[in-house]
Amino acid sequence: MITLIGILATLIINRIATSSDAARIKSCNHNRTQLNSALERYAITNGALATSISDIDAIDYLPEGIPVCPVDG
């Protein structure tokens, strides 16, 4: 009985860890999409590409601020 509980606990912990990693990766991909969209809007509005990330750190382009990747910061 104790062995069965140990095996189930191991499976559940591995599943949770895998789900957390997948969620962090999805969040990173979403952040990348938001940055690309802000860069495109900046280029359309200003007629040129942004020269630094601080150029798009404005209320019009990234109202919530520059996103930080949860995987590697």
C-alpha positions as CSV (number, residue, x, y, z in Angstrom):
1,M,0.0,0.0,0.0
2,I,2.8,2.4,0.9
3,T,4.6,1.6,-2.3
4,L,1.5,2.3,-4.3
5,I,1.1,5.7,-2.6
6,G,4.8,6.5,-3.3
7,I,4.5,5.6,-7.0
8,L,1.3,7.7,-7.4
9,A,3.0,10.6,-5.6
10,T,6.0,10.4,-7.9
11,L,3.7,10.4,-11.0
12,I,1.7,13.4,-9.7
13,I,4.8,15.4,-8.8
14,N,6.4,14.8,-12.3
15,R,3.1,15.8,-14.0
16,I,2.9,19.0,-12.0
17,A,6.5,19.9,-12.8
18,T,6.0,19.2,-16.5
19,S,2.8,21.3,-16.5
20,S,4.6,24.2,-14.8
21,D,7.4,24.2,-17.3
22,A,5.0,24.1,-20.2
23,A,3.1,27.1,-18.7
24,R,6.3,29.1,-18.3
25,I,7.3,28.4,-21.9
26,K,3.8,29.4,-23.2
27,S,4.0,32.6,-21.2
28,C,7.4,33.4,-22.7
29,N,6.1,32.8,-26.2
30,H,3.1,35.1,-25.4
31,N,5.5,37.8,-24.2
32,R,7.6,37.4,-27.4
33,T,4.4,37.9,-29.4
34,Q,3.5,41.0,-27.4
35,L,7.0,42.5,-28.0
36,N,6.9,41.8,-31.7
37,S,3.5,43.4,-32.0
38,A,4.7,46.5,-30.1
39,L,7.7,46.7,-32.4
40,E,5.5,46.5,-35.5
41,R,3.2,49.2,-34.1
42,Y,6.2,51.4,-33.3
43,A,7.6,51.0,-36.8
44,I,4.2,51.8,-38.4
45,T,3.7,54.9,-36.3
46,N,7.2,56.3,-36.5
47,G,8.2,55.1,-39.9
48,A,11.4,53.5,-38.5
49,L,12.3,50.5,-36.4
50,A,12.9,51.1,-32.7
51,T,16.6,51.4,-31.8
52,S,16.3,50.1,-28.3
53,I,13.7,48.3,-26.1
54,S,13.1,51.5,-24.2
55,D,11.7,53.1,-27.3
56,I,8.6,50.8,-27.1
57,D,8.3,51.0,-23.3
58,A,5.5,53.6,-23.6
59,I,1.8,53.5,-22.8
60,D,0.9,53.3,-26.5
61,Y,3.0,50.2,-27.2
62,L,3.3,48.3,-24.0
63,P,0.8,49.6,-21.5
64,E,1.7,47.1,-18.8
65,G,5.5,47.6,-19.3
66,I,8.1,45.4,-20.8
67,P,7.3,41.7,-20.1
68,V,9.8,39.5,-18.4
69,C,10.3,35.9,-19.4
70,P,9.4,33.5,-16.5
71,V,11.9,30.9,-17.8
72,D,15.1,32.8,-17.9
73,G,14.2,36.3,-16.7
